[in-house]
Amino acid sequence: MVMKMAAILYVDDEPAIREMLGAVLKLAGHVPLEASDAESARSVLRERGADLALVDIMMPGEDGFSLARELLDAEIPVLFLTARTAVSDRVKGLRMGAEDYILKPFEPEELLARIEVVLRRTQPLVYEEDGLIVDYSARIVTQNGEKVPLTATEFDLLALLTRNAGAALSRDRILSAVWGWDFVGETRTVDVHVQRLRAKLDPRCIETVYKYGYRWRGGAACGKG
């Protein structure tokens, strides 16, 4: 399973929920953006954008429905998180255009699976640059017209790197995003698979970030021929 390293805003007035969400999102390789209410969420968004928002409905003052309208108008997908079980609330949220409605308490695996569904729909389907084509849907990679044979894990690693081209990804984030947040293993696993990718592609494509992780360079530096 591979997911884009997304900037995910989570808005909830309960500190324990925010702490849990932040930990889960970070382990999954995402960038967590925390807010305790609607106004602080707007402050976060003014400083930087978000790829997705997790919004609690019941908050002091302005409720999650009101905030969600602004997020949806800004084309930021919304997942509602709430303890409210009324069908009318779920229908209201979905009719607004929310992606999903997740009841508390929830399992981290379920939340990440639903996030993955949204990100897959909103991400580009193909990466193409300087003769390299990565078809995320068909899971096929070609270099200068020739198919590059990759294992499933090698493809997931390449997909993560190309979807976040230019960004430095830590070994821990790569490990959790590609192998799963509950994977029990060493970051050396990442190094081994990067070396395998470099052997099959131009080794200049993947840059080592000293004592941190890796970055997909792209551009002319990645042209093989």
Sequence and secondary structure as in RCSB ss.txt:
>XXXX:A:sequence
MVMKMAAILYVDDEPAIREMLGAVLKLAGHVPLEASDAESARSVLRERGADLALVDIMMPGEDGFSLARELLDAE
IPVLFLTARTAVSDRVKGLRMGAEDYILKPFEPEELLARIEVVLRRTQPLVYEEDGLIVDYSARIVTQNGEKVPL
TATEFDLLALLTRNAGAALSRDRILSAVWGWDFVGETRTVDVHVQRLRAKLDPRCIETVYKYGYRWRGGAACGKG
>XXXX:A:secstr
      EEEEE S HHHHHHHHHHHHHTT EEEEESSHHHHHHHHHHS  SEEEEES  SSS HHHHHHHHHHTT
  EEEEES   HHHHHHHHHHT SEEEESS  HHHHHHHHHHHHHHHS SEEEETTEEEETTTTEEEETTEE   
 HHHHHHHHHHHHTTT EEEHHHHHHHHH TT  S THHHHHHHHHHHHHS GGGEEEETTTEEEE  GGGG   
